[in-house]
Amino acid sequence: MKKIITLFAIAGLFVLQSCTTSASFEIEPIARNEVFEVTTSFNSNNNYSRLVTFNPPIYSSDLVLVYRLSGSNSQGDVWELLPETYYFSNGALDFGYKFDYTNRDVDIYMVGSDLQSVTAEFRLNQVLRIVIVPASYAKTVNKESYSDVITALNLKDSQIQKTELK
């Protein structure tokens, strides 16, 4: 009988040892709400483009929006969402601004047949705002409106990171 109890005790140790408890916690990534303001000029020296690097990289699920300061009115600055295009009176493309991005950078560039002829007003000292929108907001926010995006992300002007590129 003593041997049977000892056998059960040893077997019980093996059975109980294989039972483990583990707490499983799912950690949600923290949304990265950021706005970068970049002042740059587009010219033949930089092939009418600017590359802005994200440090650290953004999540691959995040959305990047780029806005260009196109003027101001009584209500404040006017920000145009890229891509932005301008046409000749005959309907042909004159020039435009486009961008593409990865999780490491955004490339902002001009397109058109004769970019050297584009007036300095549209090429030099362009103020651009690059907005990183977390995936959770990407479907619900009105991307056409810079102020709607900033409001939805609860960002303030004091949080905008300003960079000047030559």
NUROFI-777353 format. One record per residue (C-alpha): residue in three letters; chain; x, y negated, z. Coordinates in steps of 0.1 Angstrom, whole numbers. Example, Ala and Ser with C-alpha at 12.3 -4.5 7.8 and 13.67 -1.06 7.14 Angstrom:
PT  code  unit      X      Y      Z
PT   ALA     A    123     45     78
PT   SER     A    137     11     71
END
This chain:
PT  code  unit      X      Y      Z
PT   MET     A      0      0      0
PT   LYS     A     29    -23      8
PT   LYS     A     43    -17    -27
PT   ILE     A     10    -26    -43
PT   ILE     A      7    -58    -23
PT   THR     A     42    -67    -33
PT   LEU     A     35    -59    -69
PT   PHE     A      4    -81    -68
PT   ALA     A     23   -109    -52
PT   ILE     A     50   -108    -79
PT   ALA     A     24   -106   -106
PT   GLY     A      6   -135    -90
PT   LEU     A     37   -156    -90
PT   PHE     A     42   -150   -128
PT   VAL     A      6   -158   -135
PT   LEU     A      5   -190   -114
PT   GLN     A     39   -201   -127
PT   SER     A     25   -201   -163
PT   CYS     A     -3   -224   -152
PT   THR     A      8   -260   -156
PT   THR     A    -11   -292   -154
PT   SER     A     -2   -321   -175
PT   ALA     A    -18   -355   -177
PT   SER     A    -22   -366   -212
PT   PHE     A    -22   -404   -217
PT   GLU     A    -27   -420   -251
PT   ILE     A     -8   -452   -253
PT   GLU     A    -23   -477   -278
PT   PRO     A      3   -498   -296
PT   ILE     A      1   -534   -287
PT   ALA     A    -12   -555   -316
PT   ARG     A     14   -579   -330
PT   ASN     A     -2   -612   -337
PT   GLU     A     24   -635   -352
PT   VAL     A     26   -664   -375
PT   PHE     A     58   -676   -391
PT   GLU     A     61   -710   -408
PT   VAL     A     87   -712   -435
PT   THR     A     97   -743   -454
PT   THR     A    114   -734   -487
PT   SER     A    121   -745   -522
PT   PHE     A    116   -724   -553
PT   ASN     A    142   -729   -580
PT   SER     A    164   -711   -605
PT   ASN     A    191   -706   -579
PT   ASN     A    168   -683   -559
PT   ASN     A    150   -669   -589
PT   TYR     A    119   -688   -577
PT   SER     A    114   -665   -548
PT   ARG     A    121   -662   -510
PT   LEU     A    125   -631   -489
PT   VAL     A    116   -633   -453
PT   THR     A    127   -604   -430
PT   PHE     A    106   -592   -401
PT   ASN     A    127   -586   -370
PT   PRO     A    117   -562   -356
PT   PRO     A     97   -545   -384
PT   ILE     A     59   -546   -382
PT   TYR     A     36   -516   -381
PT   SER     A     30   -501   -415
PT   SER     A     -7   -504   -408
PT   ASP     A     -5   -542   -403
PT   LEU     A    -16   -566   -429
PT   VAL     A      5   -596   -440
PT   LEU     A    -12   -627   -453
PT   VAL     A      6   -657   -468
PT   TYR     A     -9   -692   -469
PT   ARG     A      6   -723   -486
PT   LEU     A      1   -758   -473
PT   SER     A    -17   -775   -502
PT   GLY     A    -26   -808   -486
PT   SER     A    -46   -823   -458
PT   ASN     A    -79   -840   -452
PT   SER     A    -99   -856   -424
PT   GLN     A   -102   -822   -407
PT   GLY     A    -65   -813   -408
PT   ASP     A    -41   -793   -430
PT   VAL     A    -55   -773   -460
PT   TRP     A    -40   -738   -463
PT   GLU     A    -45   -718   -495
PT   LEU     A    -43   -680   -494
PT   LEU     A    -18   -665   -518
PT   PRO     A    -20   -653   -546
PT   GLU     A    -27   -688   -559
PT   THR     A    -28   -696   -596
PT   TYR     A    -29   -728   -617
PT   TYR     A    -40   -729   -653
PT   PHE     A    -35   -751   -683
PT   SER     A    -67   -769   -697
PT   ASN     A    -69   -742   -724
PT   GLY     A    -72   -715   -697
PT   ALA     A    -37   -700   -700
PT   LEU     A    -16   -694   -669
PT   ASP     A      6   -723   -660
PT   PHE     A     21   -710   -628
PT   GLY     A     12   -693   -596
PT   TYR     A     24   -680   -562
PT   LYS     A     23   -643   -553
PT   PHE     A     38   -621   -526
PT   ASP     A     44   -585   -517
PT   TYR     A     55   -570   -484
PT   THR     A     68   -539   -466
PT   ASN     A     69   -533   -429
PT   ARG     A    104   -550   -430
PT   ASP     A     99   -581   -451
PT   VAL     A     77   -603   -473
PT   ASP     A     88   -615   -507
PT   ILE     A     71   -647   -518
PT   TYR     A     76   -658   -554
PT   MET     A     64   -680   -583
PT   VAL     A     51   -666   -616
PT   GLY     A     47   -684   -649
PT   SER     A     62   -688   -683
PT   ASP     A     82   -720   -677
PT   LEU     A     88   -724   -639
PT   GLN     A    114   -752   -645
PT   SER     A     87   -774   -659
PT   VAL     A     65   -771   -627
PT   THR     A     66   -804   -609
PT   ALA     A     87   -808   -577
PT   GLU     A     54   -812   -557
PT   PHE     A     47   -775   -563
PT   ARG     A     83   -761   -561
PT   LEU     A    102   -781   -535
PT   ASN     A     98   -781   -497
PT   GLN     A     68   -757   -498
PT   VAL     A     54   -749   -463
PT   LEU     A     42   -713   -461
PT   ARG     A     26   -695   -431
PT   ILE     A     31   -658   -429
PT   VAL     A      4   -642   -407
PT   ILE     A      7   -606   -394
PT   VAL     A    -27   -592   -389
PT   PRO     A    -31   -560   -368
PT   ALA     A    -49   -533   -386
PT   SER     A    -78   -535   -361
PT   TYR     A    -86   -570   -374
PT   ALA     A    -79   -565   -411
PT   LYS     A   -114   -554   -421
PT   THR     A   -134   -578   -400
PT   VAL     A   -115   -612   -403
PT   ASN     A   -123   -637   -431
PT   LYS     A    -89   -637   -448
PT   GLU     A    -97   -666   -471
PT   SER     A    -98   -690   -442
PT   TYR     A    -66   -696   -423
PT   SER     A    -84   -711   -394
PT   ASP     A   -108   -681   -391
PT   VAL     A    -78   -657   -391
PT   ILE     A    -59   -678   -364
PT   THR     A    -90   -681   -343
PT   ALA     A    -98   -643   -345
PT   LEU     A    -62   -635   -335
PT   ASN     A    -64   -660   -307
PT   LEU     A    -32   -678   -318
PT   LYS     A    -22   -714   -310
PT   ASP     A      0   -738   -329
PT   SER     A     26   -736   -301
PT   GLN     A     30   -698   -310
PT   ILE     A     40   -704   -346
PT   GLN     A     77   -695   -352
PT   LYS     A     92   -721   -376
PT   THR     A    120   -713   -400
PT   GLU     A    135   -734   -427
PT   LEU     A    150   -717   -457
PT   LYS     A    170   -736   -483
END
